[in-house]
Amino acid sequence: MRLNLLLLLLIGLFACKSNKKTPVNAQTPAADRPMIQLQTTGCRGYCPVYRLLVFENGKVEYEGIRNMERMGKAEFQLTPTELSALSRRVEAVNLWQFPTEIPTHIADAPGFTLTAYRAGLSHAVSGSADVPMQLLVLQNDLKDLAEAHGFVVKRGVNPNEKNENSAQVIVKLKPEVNAGNWIIPFRQHNGLQLVRRLGEANIWLISYSPDSIQEKLLLEMLKADDEVLEAQPNRETQQRN
């Protein structure tokens, strides 16, 4: 009888121990733990719209959303020195002390949202030009880091502007293809740039430098791509909507 009671007691203790929950954040690698994020919003002009998400291990996820030189998603890695300096800045600013929204009296000023992460929780602070200096400094630090790694975020680009030294082609992508991600290898090797989307279908106006690649060769290369449905020259750019 005593043996059975002892056995039941041991089983109960083991069950209680197994049911204890460990905070998810404690088991999550630094590569998967976000630290700070910057998300910008647009304006009536060509303000850059993008997202930067920095993880505790220094990995940075970039997403160019609108009016960006580099569209789509990409990643870069901060150096240990950069990560250390940014971590100190995030801690010093302490976003958790600010309200979730800081009102502005400036019309049509581009806005931004800074989001801090800690122990599985997050706190977002949205504002515009007239926010506390600490927030502007943190935002500028993130911009400087992106620029240092080759991501232009301090100025937007006019998606309708055609470079005098460039030519254009029209490309129809498969419906499920993300144009910003698709063009990354073409931009890196041949200097292609998304100009604008043409209509609701996944059809895009794309610029390139004739000095870098001939139109015939470019069209052949695009048509051979599995994600491209159709590619053709753009002869009358000014007449297209």
N, C-alpha and C positions, 0 to 999 in steps of 0.2 A: 504493500500500500504506500509506504513512504517512497519507494522507488518510483512508483507511478506519479506521485505528486511532484517529486523532484524533476522528473522528465517533463511534465506539463509546464512547470515553472521555467525550465530552460528554453522550452519551445516558445513560450510567451515572451521571454526577454529577447530572444533572437528576432521574433517577429516585430517587436517594438523598435529594435535597433535598425532593422531593414527598412522600416517605414519612415525613418527620419529623412527629411528633405534637405539636400545641400543646395545653397543658392546657385542658380545656373551660372551666374557671372564668375563664380570662383573656379568653375570647371572649364570655362570658355577660353580658348587660346587668345592671346593678344591680337592675333591676326583677324579675329572675328569680333573683337570688342571695339565699337566706335567710340571716339573721344569727342570730336567736334565736327559740326557740319555748317557750311555756308550755302544758302540758297538765295539767289537773286531773283528779282521780278523785273518786268519790262516797264517801258514808258511809251510816250507817243512817238518817240524817235526810234533810234536803233541801239537802245541800251542793251548791253550784253546780258543774256539770261543763261545761267549755268548753275551747276551744283558741285560742291567739293565736300567729300566726306573723308575725314582723317581717322584712321584706326590707331590703336595704342601701339602697334608695332611699326608705325610710320608709313604704312601703305595708304595711298590716297586714291579714292575713286573720283574721277572727273566725268561730268556729263554736260556736253554743250547742247543747250536746248533751243536757243534762238539768237540770231544775230551774232553768232560766234565764228571765229576763224576756223576752229576745229569743232565740228558737230559730232554728236553721238557720244558713246562711252569709251573711256580709256583709263589707264592707271599709271601712277608713278610712285616712286619710293623716296621718302625723305631720308636725308643722311642722319646719323645719330645726333650730330650737333643741331641740325634743324629741328629734329623731333624734340630734343631736350628743351630748346628755347621756346618752342610752341607750347609744350606742356606747362612750362612755367607761366607763360602768358595766360593760358586758359585758366590755370589755378588762380592767378592774381586777379583776373577780371571777374571770375565767379559769377557766371550767368544766372545762377540760381537766385541771386539777390534781386534780379530785375523782374518787372511784370511781364506777362506774355506778350503784351503789345504796348508800344510807345507811340502815342499819337503824334502826327506831324501837321504843320500848318503850311507846308510848302506844296503847292499844286504840281502834280505830274512828276514828282521826284521819284527816281527809281528806288525801290524798296529792297529789303533783304531780311532773311531770317537766320539767326544763329541758334543752333541747337547743341546743348551740352548733354553728355551721357555720363551716368555714374551708377554703378551697381545695378545694372538692369533697368534704371530709370532714365528719363530724358526730360529736358526743360527747354522749350523754344521761346525765343525772344524776337519779335518782329518790329521793324522800324524803318526809318528812311534817313534823310539827311540830318535832321535835328535830333540826334540821340546822344547819350552820354559819350564822352570822348573815349572811354575804355572800350566801348563797342566798336567805334570807328577804327581804333588802333588794332583790335583783334581781327577785324575784317580786312584791314590793309595787310596785316601779317600773312593771312591766308592767301591774299592776292599775290603778294610778293613771292611766296613759296611756289605758287602755280607758275608764275612768270619765269622764275628761276629754272624751272624744269621744262620750259618750252611751251607752256600753255598760255596763250594770250587771253587774259580775262579783264584787263583794265579798259578796253575799248571794244565797242561793238562794230560790226560791219554791216553795210547796207546790202541786203541779199539781192536787191534789184540792180546793183551797180555792176556794170561790165568793165573790166580792165581793158584798156586800149590795146595792150599787148597780148590779149587772150582771145581764144575762139571758144565756141560752145557747141555742145552736142545735147541731144535729148535722149534720155534713157528711161525705159519702162522696166521697173523691177517687179518681181513677184510680189503679190499682195502682203505676204507675211514678212518681207525683208525690211529691216530698219536701215534706211538710207544712210544715216549718220555713221553707223557701224560698218556698213558695206563699203563706203568710200575710203575708209582709213588706209588700207594697203595701196589703193590707187593713188591717194594723195601723197603717201610717203615715197612712192617710186616714180610717179609720173606727174605729180603736182596738180591733180584734179581737185576741184572745189565744188561743193553744192552751191548753186545760186538761188534757186527757189523751186518750190513744188508747182506743177502745172495741173490744176484741177484736183478733183477728189481721188482719182486713181493714183497709184504709186509711180507717177511719171515726174521726172526731175530734169531741170535745166542744169547742165554741168559745164563749168569752164575749165579750160586747159591751155597750156602754152604751146603754140605750133612750133616753137623753137626746140621744145623738149621731145615731142612725138608728132608724127604725121597723122593727119585725120584718118586716112584709110587704115593705117595700122592700129590706131586707137579704136576705131569702130570694130575691127576684126577681133581685137582683144576683148572688148566689152561684150560682143555677141557670143563669144566663146565661154563667157562666164555663166555658171549654172544658175545664178540668181537674177540674171538679166533676161527679160522676155523680148526686148526690142531696143535697138540703138540706131539713131540717125543724126545727120548734121542739123544744126539750127541755122538756117540761112536768113531768116527774117526775124531776128530777135526783137526788134522794136515793135512789131505788129502782134506779138503774142501776149496773152494775159497771164 
